[in-house]
Amino acid sequence: MSSNFQSIPIIDLSLANSPATRPGLLQQLHQALIQVGFLYVSNHEVPQNVVSDLKGVLPRLFNLDLKHKEEWPRGEPDIRLKVENYIKELTKLSERFLLLVAEALGIPDELLFSFLSDQHRLKLVHYPSSDTSTLSIGQGVGPHKDSSGWWTFLLQASPPNVQGLQALNKNGDWIDIPVIQDTFVVNIGQAFEVVTHGVCKATTHRVLSGPLERFSVPFFQGIRANLTKSEALSTLRGYLPTEISSVETDIGANIDSAFLRGKYDTWGESQLRTKIRSHRDVGRRFYGDVFEKYTEDDS
């Protein structure tokens, strides 16, 4: 598969269970990591009822009035239980997947796990429908790389006819990532790009608004807050593959890497700065002691 991919590979995780099929799986995964940075996983062992339960609460949650949303809602105790069950299962999946990544890249798994935090993050996202007959632009997400985690495991929680997610190949073409039932979309986060010295790049992607509402649930595998730049850049030296991913498009290359380019030495502080700058009302309310320091710092 070339870096100018026209579709996203599907990795069947059940192939890891047999000595006869595991080598082929690892080869497919290796190519996806080096050349694409985005993939689907099927046969992932996350119970179907856990996924269905979460999908079922999303419309109900986003249809609540503002007062109940701001309470995160006390009158809906089952929502919390279903979200927590989902987080538990996605944590297991992310760890199983990371073991395969280590094997596919020839890296001792304990080194990859040494970067992890036990605090992962889940977002429940609703993209309202937009009127495509007018020039107005609906809610979407512009070109970006995932900055808040090691790996992202995305549940596209809408029917297959609802589209919007796209990834940027090395030729500068936006490639659709359609909904495939019973799969998760998995992509590399910026931290993994950093520690692999760009061998495994975080692929630039975006979300377009459309005429149909869309639900999305990204799970971000967490990085420990005390990870330093020097540790991130030195840990995997000598273990990296010899291939180097193709030169990125200008869009991808110009996306900010706050951890490497900023002046703060730990992953945690660079992430705090990013979040405060992105959500200034929340930052001003809860992090007033550092709000001006981060918002006025343009390094």
RAPEBEL-V60311 format. One line per field, one symbol per residue. ss: DSSP state (H for helix, E for strand, L for the rest). psi: psi as a letter, one per 20 degrees, with the letter a starting at -180 (. if undefined). burial: # if it has 24 or more other C-alpha atoms within 12 Angstrom, else .. A space follows every 10 residues. Layout:
# RAPEBEL-V60311
ss: ???
psi: ???
burial: ???
This chain:
# RAPEBEL-V60311
ss: LLLLLLLLEE EEHHHHHLHH HHHHHHHHHH HHHHHLLEEE EELLLLLHHH HHHHHHHHHH HHLLLHHHHH HLLLLLHHHH HHHHHHHHHH HHHHHHHHHH HHHHHLLLHH HHHLLELLLL EELLEEELLL LLLLLLLLLL EEEELLLLLL EEEEEELLLL LLLLEEEELL LLLEEELLLL LLEEEEEELH HHHHHLLLLL LLLLEEELLL LLLEEEEEEE LLELLLLEHH HHHHLLLLLL LLLLLLLLLH HHHLLLLHHH HLLLLEHHHH HHHHHHHHLH HHHHHHLHHH HHHHHLLLL
psi: prilqirpqp ooihiiiphh igggghgggg hhgghgiqrq prlijpphhg gggghhiggg giiqrhghgh inphjmhhgg ghghhggghh ggghggghgh ggghikpphh gghiiqrjor pppoppoqqq oiiriqpapb prprqoijrg qpopookrrh iorhpqqpri ijpppqnrpo qkrqppqprh hhgghjkigo qopprrpqqa iqqpqqnppo pqpqhjprgh ghihgjpiiq rhqpqqprrh gghippnhgg irjphqgghh gggggghhmh ggghgilhhj ghghhioj.
burial: ..###.#### ###.##.... ....##.### ########## ##.###...# #..##.##.. ##........ ........#. ..#.###### #.######## #####.#... ###.###..# ##.#####.. .......### ..######## ########.. .######### .#.####### .######### ########## ########## ..######## #####.###. .#..##...# #...##.#.. ##...##### ...#.##### #######... .......... #..##....
